[in-house]
């Protein structure tokens, strides 16, 4: 299940994003969207969970949680 993770701190790194989701289940891929010009995170990324029920669990557990000062949003990506 592919998820989009929104409202991440601009200082967040891809490795940190992966660690956040690995607590819930196996991930297939993790990509933080980076601004090509500045090299800084755009504040969102994509995580693909290996199993659908793990993706649903990630949404339940992490949606609305705080990462730094930001309240992150997670939803299924199309």
N, C-alpha and C positions, 0 to 999 in steps of 0.2 A: 504494500500500500504506500503510495507516494503522498507525502505531506508537505505543505508549505508552512513555514514558520515565519511569522511576521513580528515586527517591532523589537527586533534584537538590538542590543547596544551596538553602536558603530565600532566599538573596540573589540567585539566578540570575534573569536577565531574559529575556523572550521573544526579543529580538534576539540574545542570546548563544546561545540554543537553536537558532535558525534558522541562525546561522553555523556551528555545530557540524555540522549535517547538510548544509549547502550544499557543504561540502568533499567530500562523497561523491556528491551528485547533485542534481538539481532537486527542489525541494519545492513542493508545491501549497499547503500551509497549515501553520501552526505556532501552537499555543495552549498557553500556560502557565496552569495552573489557579491562580487567585488567591482567597484567603480574602476574602470580601466585607466582613467586619467589620474586619479589620486591614489589608487591602490588600497582604498579604505572600504570596508564593508558598507553595502547599501542598506543594511538593517534587516535583511531577510535572507532565507535560504530554503533548501529543499532537503528532505530526509526521506529515504525509501526504506521502509521496514520490511523485513523478510516475510512476515506473516500478517494477514489482515487483522487478526484479533490483537496483535501487538500494536499495530497502527492505531486501532480504536482505543486501546489502553493508553497509548501515548497522548492522544487527544484528551481523554478524560483526566489523566494525571497532570499534564503540563499546561493545557490551555488555561490562560489567566494567571499562571504562576509568575513570580518575579525573577527576572534575570538582571542582576544589577539593580538599577532604578526602574527598569522597564517591565511592564506587564506584557508578557508575550501572548500571541494569538496563534493557534494551530488549527488548520483545517485540511481536509482531503484536497489534494491537488488533482486537477484533471489531466 
